[in-house]
Amino acid sequence: MKLYAAPLEGMTNDLWRPIHAALFGGADRYFTPFVSPNATYKFQTKELNELTHNEGLPVIPQILTNSADHFLWAAREMADMGYREINFNLGCPSGTVTAKRKGAGMLSYPDDLERLLTDIFDGLPAGMRLSVKTRVGKESTQEWGRLLAIYNQFPLSELIVHPRVQKEFYRGHAHRELMADTLAATWLPLCYNGDIFTPAAAVAVAREYPTLIALMMGRGLMADPALLRRIRGGDAATREELRQYHDALWEAYRARLGGDLNAIYRMRELWNYLSGSFEDTDKFLKSVRKAKTGSEYLAAVERLFAENELSDNPHPPEGK
Ligand SMILES: Cc1cc2nc3c(=O)[nH]c(=O)nc-3n(C[C@H](O)[C@H](O)[C@H](O)COP(=O)(O)O)c2cc1C
């Protein structure tokens, strides 16, 4: 079973991917956070960065839109850049996205979704594969049967299912039990995504659903960058590896964002999850939230690495 790194806006970007791959062995596939093509027919700088710094890595770019025209423009650009597979985001739960009928917002309009996929497949560049990453409904899991029947009509290279509905955001538990009926009702290659935070959880899903082709991990991988290596039977992250991982990201963000403060914002986001690799991080997280200069921030990090135990069960903190 393949192991994928989920797209996480603001975290699993073009700076993070090579650092993660070099230190922790890499994912079978990395999915970019979404790019959002629009009527300007131009990618933003941030989007171009996502698309153009991926040499030597198995990266699948992700598109978020509800327009076949915008999708196909982006697909042609990506084909010219050498990509042979694209992922379509039909799962983003954010209110600003769904209000525009994008991401999981599209799931409330199955007829439009079917038309959109038809138009996209009609115009897809030759040789381009298309996978979908989806939630199982907008309001209720009752919507999933209809949505799956739509996906079944198209030659998707993979269907990546995060079995929550939009209105659940990331709360509660993924409805993993839906995978049994889903596997029975589709011929599409299926990837499962949701709440796999430990090697034991990955093994349990793989045992329960052996015909899945892949597992995708997001928050668990941010809490424990060695998660995929551990699932493959390798070692847990060492303190030195975590330090190298941190230092490489810090330097990369400082260089990209041109200053300590912006880099600190990014590192705060990272630590919301990566703190799960350490014990007793309340004090540390408070200091990181307070830090206004690079030296204040680095002093907090120094103390964490010098004083805190590594967790023997790294896990995203409660509520993340
Ligand atoms: C901060 C954050 C940003 C995310 N950004 C994206 C995104 O750009 N595209 C996407 O398809 N999913 C995005 N997701 C959803 C994840 O890819 C994944 O589906 C979700 O976190 C469930 O998997 P997990 O339980 O392994 O984290 C995001 C999730 C979080 C928490």
The ligand as an SDF file (V2000), in Angstrom:
LIG
                    3D

 31 33  0  0  0  0  0  0  0  0999 V2000
   -4.2270   23.4590    7.9740 C   0  0  0  0  0  0  0  0  0  0  0  0
   -4.8100   22.5380    6.9410 C   0  0  0  0  0  0  0  0  0  0  0  0
   -4.6960   22.8580    5.5810 C   0  0  0  0  0  0  0  0  0  0  0  0
   -5.2370   22.0080    4.5910 C   0  0  0  0  0  0  0  0  0  0  0  0
   -5.0810   22.3280    3.2560 N   0  0  0  0  0  0  0  0  0  0  0  0
   -5.6010   21.4830    2.3060 C   0  0  0  0  0  0  0  0  0  0  0  0
   -5.4430   21.7380    0.8950 C   0  0  0  0  0  0  0  0  0  0  0  0
   -4.8290   22.7310    0.4550 O   0  0  0  0  0  0  0  0  0  0  0  0
   -5.9850   20.8470    0.0240 N   0  0  0  0  0  0  0  0  0  0  0  0
   -6.6640   19.7230    0.4500 C   0  0  0  0  0  0  0  0  0  0  0  0
   -7.1270   18.9260   -0.3620 O   0  0  0  0  0  0  0  0  0  0  0  0
   -6.8000   19.4540    1.7600 N   0  0  0  0  0  0  0  0  0  0  0  0
   -6.2880   20.2880    2.6850 C   0  0  0  0  0  0  0  0  0  0  0  0
   -6.4200   19.9690    4.0100 N   0  0  0  0  0  0  0  0  0  0  0  0
   -7.0400   18.6770    4.3790 C   0  0  0  0  0  0  0  0  0  0  0  0
   -5.9670   17.5830    4.5090 C   0  0  0  0  0  0  0  0  0  0  0  0
   -5.3200   17.3560    3.2780 O   0  0  0  0  0  0  0  0  0  0  0  0
   -6.5880   16.2470    4.9910 C   0  0  0  0  0  0  0  0  0  0  0  0
   -7.5740   15.8450    4.0860 O   0  0  0  0  0  0  0  0  0  0  0  0
   -7.2050   16.3670    6.3730 C   0  0  0  0  0  0  0  0  0  0  0  0
   -6.3340   17.0320    7.2690 O   0  0  0  0  0  0  0  0  0  0  0  0
   -7.5410   14.9670    6.9410 C   0  0  0  0  0  0  0  0  0  0  0  0
   -6.3780   14.1600    6.9750 O   0  0  0  0  0  0  0  0  0  0  0  0
   -5.5400   13.9470    8.3580 P   0  0  0  0  0  0  0  0  0  0  0  0
   -6.5250   13.4470    9.3830 O   0  0  0  0  0  0  0  0  0  0  0  0
   -4.4890   12.9160    7.9910 O   0  0  0  0  0  0  0  0  0  0  0  0
   -4.9760   15.2710    8.7190 O   0  0  0  0  0  0  0  0  0  0  0  0
   -5.9160   20.8210    4.9850 C   0  0  0  0  0  0  0  0  0  0  0  0
   -6.0360   20.5050    6.3550 C   0  0  0  0  0  0  0  0  0  0  0  0
   -5.5030   21.3380    7.3340 C   0  0  0  0  0  0  0  0  0  0  0  0
   -5.6400   20.9570    8.7800 C   0  0  0  0  0  0  0  0  0  0  0  0
  1  2  1  0
  2  3  1  0
  2 30  2  0
  3  4  2  0
  4  5  1  0
  4 28  1  0
  5  6  2  0
  6  7  1  0
  6 13  1  0
  7  8  2  0
  7  9  1  0
  9 10  1  0
 10 11  2  0
 10 12  1  0
 12 13  2  0
 13 14  1  0
 14 15  1  0
 14 28  1  0
 15 16  1  0
 16 17  1  0
 16 18  1  0
 18 19  1  0
 18 20  1  0
 20 21  1  0
 20 22  1  0
 22 23  1  0
 23 24  1  0
 24 25  2  0
 24 26  1  0
 24 27  1  0
 28 29  2  0
 29 30  1  0
 30 31  1  0
M  END
$$$$
